[in-house]
Amino acid sequence: MATNRKVIVSDRVAKQTLPIPSAVTVGNLVFLSGHVGFRKDRSFAKGDFREQARQTLENIKLVLEDCGSSLDQVVKVNIVITKAENFAAFNEVYRQYFKEGNFPARATHVAGLVNPELLVEIECVAERP
């Protein structure tokens, strides 16, 4: 195991019930696990795609801060949405968090999630200054 590897479990987002940390840092890189739109109390906006996307990005923002990074430092984003028709809505929310001229590399996939009521999952890689 790398000596500069650190597992991060954030207490600012919903407690994970699976064996998945919030993030892992190695050197100046931050690898976030897949995050979904759970609020801190593990509730989520059932059926509301935009709210789930917004909450997911808020969770990512908090975890990045816990790791000494920020959304401005994100270099790669992987997104899973459960319905292709939510792609345009996702981009509307995404533009509120990532700004033109500083968009990270990105892939978006349409697939099912383990909990069928969750509509979006996002993971990312960021740098730490």
Residue, then its C-alpha position, 0 to 999 in steps of 0.5 A: m500500500a502506498t504510504n501517502r494513500k488516505v481513505i476519507v470518510s466524510d461526516r458531512v454527507a450521508k453515512q455510507t452503509l456499504p464498504i465504500p469510502s467517500a474518497v481516497t487520496v494519493g499524493n495530490l490526487v483525490f478519487l471520489s467514490g460514486h455519490v448519489g443524491f442522499r441528504k445527510d439524513r439519507s432521504f432523497a427527492k424521489g422522482d425529482f431528477r434535477e434535485q437528485a443531481r443537485q444534491t449529488l453535486e453538493n455532496i461531491k463539493l463537500v467531500l472535495e472540501d474535506c479532501g483539501s480540493s474543490l470543484d474547480q480542481v476536478v479533472k475527470v467526471n463519470i456520470v450515470i443517469t438512469k434515463a437518456e431523457n434526463f441528459a439535458a436536465f443534467n447539463e442544466v444542473y451541471r453548468q451551475y457547478f462547473k463553469e464554461g472554460n473549466f469543464p473537466a473531462r467527462a463521460t455520461h452513461v445511461a444505466g440502471l442503479v442498484n436502488p431504482e429510485l436513485l436517478v443519478e450517480i457521479e464519481c470524479v477525480a480531482e487535484r489538490p493544490 
